[in-house]
Amino acid sequence: MLASPIPSIDAVRAGQYARNMRTLRAAAFFDLDKTVLAKSATLALFRPLLAAGLLSHADVARSAHAQLTYHFLDADHDRSERVRERLSALVTGWDVAAFQQVVRDSLATRIEPEVFGEALDAIAAHHAAGHDVVIVSASVEAIVAPIAQMLGADHVVASTLEVIDGRYTGVISDYVYGPAKAEAMARLAERYGWDLSQSWAYSDSITDAPMLQAVGHPVAVNPDRALAVLAMEGGWDIAHFVNPVPLKPQDAIPLLGVLAALGAAGAIWWWWRRREPQPARRRTRRARR
């Protein structure tokens, strides 16, 4: 059984965990869709992409079916491959600059409301503990990178698309899926001196088993059935993220103040102590202008 990411209270009080944190560098790796976000980032962008003329109604119908199947059913290799193939065909010929602009313009209205509050707390706790935070996603970098920046992540691992003359060719240059996530994590760990045995990884899907198995502290977040079985067999922690909340700067100040007061030694422990599911927070719709 892998060691629990929760340091004992006695160890925290004795400063043992703090001493370890000063001598070891660690990172926290987060999957994006259905782990940090309540839904697929790509699915969330369909409406603005349609409004921008990058998608047709037929495109939306076909792609939404693939995305919803992936979202509501347990992900497996075949389903993930169908989503990849559909999205690859979809972006062929798109103007890169126009696509990037749509993503930037849609962050506040389409992506931000889907962020799990528990994921924000976890990211803040890891930062307070001195860990680098990495978003690891099979989605394309043009979508993932702006979201990672919005979340305050330090690094991004995402799929890349071939570009010729400012347009996507539809060829996926680097598809970060399954074992490729773990391989990318290992390369980053070597580059930045992270100890993966002291690092964390969070994901919802059995397809990310290699990513979770690559670290000393795997966390199954809202796991699908296959991942739940693997997590229980391995003695991994299982977390339930249930509260999508808008990002508000004023909300972050008290949290960061608490974490700073606790220091690196207690930040992760504090977050794990308070991570039990809470009643869903009421979301306030923005008034239409």
C-alpha positions in Angstrom: 0.0 0.0 0.0 1.3 3.4 -0.9 2.0 5.9 1.8 -0.9 8.3 2.6 -0.4 11.9 1.6 -1.7 13.0 4.9 1.2 13.6 7.4 0.5 12.5 10.9 -0.4 15.3 13.4 2.6 14.3 15.6 4.9 14.5 12.6 3.6 18.0 11.7 4.0 19.1 15.3 7.5 17.7 15.5 8.5 19.5 12.3 9.5 16.2 10.6 7.4 16.9 7.5 8.7 20.4 7.2 12.3 19.1 7.2 11.5 16.6 4.5 9.9 19.4 2.4 13.1 21.4 2.6 15.2 18.6 1.2 12.8 17.1 -1.4 11.2 18.8 -4.4 7.8 17.6 -5.2 5.0 18.4 -7.7 1.3 18.0 -7.9 -0.1 16.8 -11.3 -3.8 17.5 -12.1 -5.8 16.1 -15.0 -8.2 18.7 -16.3 -11.5 17.4 -17.6 -13.8 16.0 -14.8 -11.0 16.5 -12.3 -10.3 20.2 -12.1 -13.3 21.1 -14.3 -16.8 19.6 -13.9 -17.1 19.0 -17.6 -15.0 18.8 -20.7 -13.3 22.1 -21.6 -13.8 21.3 -25.3 -17.5 20.7 -24.7 -17.8 24.0 -22.8 -16.4 25.9 -25.8 -18.8 24.5 -28.4 -21.2 27.5 -28.2 -18.6 30.3 -28.6 -16.9 28.3 -31.4 -20.2 28.0 -33.2 -20.8 31.8 -32.7 -17.3 32.5 -34.1 -18.0 30.4 -37.2 -15.4 27.8 -36.5 -18.1 25.1 -36.0 -21.3 24.4 -37.8 -24.4 23.0 -36.2 -23.7 19.6 -37.7 -20.2 19.7 -36.3 -21.6 20.5 -32.9 -24.1 17.7 -33.0 -21.5 15.1 -34.1 -18.8 16.2 -31.7 -21.2 16.7 -28.8 -22.3 13.1 -29.1 -18.7 12.0 -28.8 -17.9 14.3 -26.0 -21.1 13.5 -24.0 -20.5 9.7 -24.4 -17.0 10.2 -23.0 -18.3 12.5 -20.2 -21.1 10.3 -18.9 -19.7 6.8 -19.6 -16.5 5.4 -18.1 -13.7 6.4 -20.4 -11.8 3.7 -22.2 -9.2 3.6 -24.9 -11.7 3.1 -27.8 -14.0 6.0 -26.7 -11.0 8.2 -26.1 -9.7 7.4 -29.6 -13.0 8.3 -31.2 -13.1 11.6 -29.4 -9.5 12.3 -30.5 -10.2 11.4 -34.1 -13.4 13.5 -34.2 -11.7 16.6 -32.7 -8.6 16.2 -35.0 -10.9 16.2 -38.0 -12.9 19.1 -36.6 -9.9 21.6 -36.2 -8.5 20.9 -39.7 -8.1 24.2 -41.5 -8.9 26.4 -38.4 -7.1 29.7 -38.1 -4.9 29.3 -35.1 -5.1 33.0 -34.0 -8.9 33.0 -34.3 -9.2 29.8 -32.2 -6.9 31.1 -29.5 -8.9 34.3 -29.3 -12.2 32.4 -28.8 -10.6 30.4 -26.0 -9.3 33.6 -24.3 -12.7 35.4 -24.7 -14.6 32.4 -23.2 -12.6 31.7 -20.1 -14.7 33.8 -17.8 -18.1 32.7 -19.1 -17.6 29.1 -20.2 -14.6 27.7 -18.3 -14.4 29.5 -15.0 -17.9 28.5 -13.7 -17.0 24.8 -14.2 -13.9 24.9 -11.9 -14.3 22.7 -8.8 -13.8 24.7 -5.6 -12.1 21.7 -4.1 -9.6 21.6 -6.9 -8.8 25.3 -6.2 -8.3 24.5 -2.6 -6.0 21.6 -3.5 -3.9 23.7 -5.9 -3.6 26.4 -3.2 -2.6 23.9 -0.6 0.1 22.4 -2.8 1.5 25.8 -3.6 1.6 26.7 0.1 3.5 23.5 0.7 6.1 24.5 -1.9 5.0 22.1 -4.7 5.0 23.0 -8.4 1.5 22.5 -9.9 1.2 20.9 -13.3 -1.9 20.6 -15.5 -1.7 17.4 -17.5 -4.4 17.0 -20.2 -5.0 15.2 -23.5 -6.8 18.3 -24.7 -5.0 20.6 -27.1 -2.5 23.1 -25.7 -4.4 26.1 -27.1 -7.2 25.2 -24.7 -5.2 23.9 -21.7 -2.5 26.6 -21.4 -4.9 29.6 -20.9 -6.9 27.5 -18.3 -3.7 26.5 -16.5 -2.7 30.2 -16.4 -6.1 31.1 -15.0 -5.7 28.4 -12.3 -2.2 29.6 -11.4 -0.5 26.4 -12.4 3.2 26.4 -12.9 3.5 24.1 -15.9 1.4 22.6 -18.6 1.5 19.2 -20.4 -1.0 19.0 -23.3 -1.5 17.7 -26.8 -0.1 19.7 -29.6 -1.4 20.2 -33.2 0.6 20.7 -36.3 0.4 24.2 -37.8 1.2 25.3 -41.3 0.7 28.8 -42.5 -1.2 29.8 -39.4 -3.8 27.0 -39.7 -4.2 23.6 -38.1 -3.6 20.6 -40.4 -5.5 18.2 -38.2 -2.3 16.2 -37.5 -1.7 15.7 -33.8 2.0 16.2 -33.3 2.0 15.0 -29.7 -1.0 13.2 -28.2 -0.6 13.3 -24.4 -2.9 10.4 -23.4 -2.5 7.3 -21.2 1.1 6.2 -20.8 2.2 9.4 -22.6 1.1 11.5 -19.6 3.4 9.5 -17.3 6.3 9.8 -19.7 5.8 13.6 -19.9 5.7 13.7 -16.1 9.0 11.8 -15.9 10.7 14.2 -18.3 9.5 17.2 -16.4 10.6 15.6 -13.1 14.1 15.1 -14.5 14.2 18.7 -15.8 13.1 20.3 -12.6 14.5 17.9 -10.0 11.2 16.6 -8.7 11.0 13.4 -6.7 8.0 11.6 -8.1 7.8 9.3 -5.1 7.1 12.4 -3.0 4.7 13.9 -5.6 0.9 13.8 -6.1 -1.4 13.1 -9.0 -5.1 13.7 -9.4 -7.4 12.1 -12.0 -10.9 10.8 -12.5 -10.3 8.1 -15.2 -8.8 4.6 -15.5 -7.1 5.8 -18.6 -4.9 7.9 -16.4 -3.8 4.9 -14.3 -0.2 5.3 -15.6 -0.2 8.9 -14.5 -1.4 8.0 -11.0 0.9 5.1 -10.7 3.9 7.3 -11.5 3.7 9.1 -8.2 3.9 8.3 -4.5 0.6 9.9 -3.7 -2.1 9.1 -6.3 -5.6 10.6 -5.7 -8.7 9.3 -7.5 -11.1 12.2 -8.0 -14.7 11.3 -8.7 -13.4 8.1 -10.1 -15.0 6.0 -12.8 -15.8 2.4 -11.8 -12.6 0.9 -13.0 -10.5 3.6 -11.3 -12.4 3.2 -8.1 -11.6 -0.5 -8.0 -7.9 0.2 -8.7 -7.8 2.9 -6.0 -9.4 0.7 -3.4 -7.1 -2.2 -4.3 -4.0 0.0 -4.1 -5.1 1.8 -0.9 -5.1 5.2 -2.8 -7.0 8.2 -1.5 -10.4 8.9 -3.2 -11.6 12.5 -3.2 -15.0 13.8 -4.2 -15.1 17.2 -5.9 -18.7 18.4 -6.1 -18.7 22.2 -6.0 -18.1 24.1 -9.2 -17.6 27.7 -8.2 -16.7 31.0 -10.0 -13.2 32.1 -9.4 -13.3 35.2 -7.2 -10.1 37.0 -6.1 -11.7 37.9 -2.8 -12.4 34.3 -2.1 -8.8 33.3 -2.5 -7.4 35.8 0.1 -8.8 34.1 3.3 -7.7 30.6 2.0 -4.2 31.7 1.2 -4.0 33.5 4.5 -4.9 30.3 6.3 -2.4 28.2 4.3 0.4 30.8 4.9 -0.3 30.7 8.6 -0.1 26.9 8.7 3.1 26.9 6.6 4.3 24.1 4.3 4.2 21.5 7.0 0.5 21.8 7.6 -1.0 23.0 4.4 -1.6 19.7 2.7 -2.7 18.0 6.0 -5.2 20.9 6.5 -6.6 20.5 3.1 -7.1 16.8 3.4 -8.8 17.2 6.7 -11.4 19.5 5.2 -11.9 17.7 1.9 -15.1 15.8 2.9 -17.9 16.6 0.4 -19.9 19.7 1.3 -23.5 20.5 0.1 -23.4 22.0 -3.3 -22.9 25.7 -3.3 -25.6 27.8 -4.9 -24.3 29.3 -8.1 -25.3 32.8 -9.1 -26.0 33.4 -12.8 -24.5 36.6 -14.2 -27.1 39.0 -15.4 -27.4 39.3 -19.1 -26.3 42.6 -20.5 
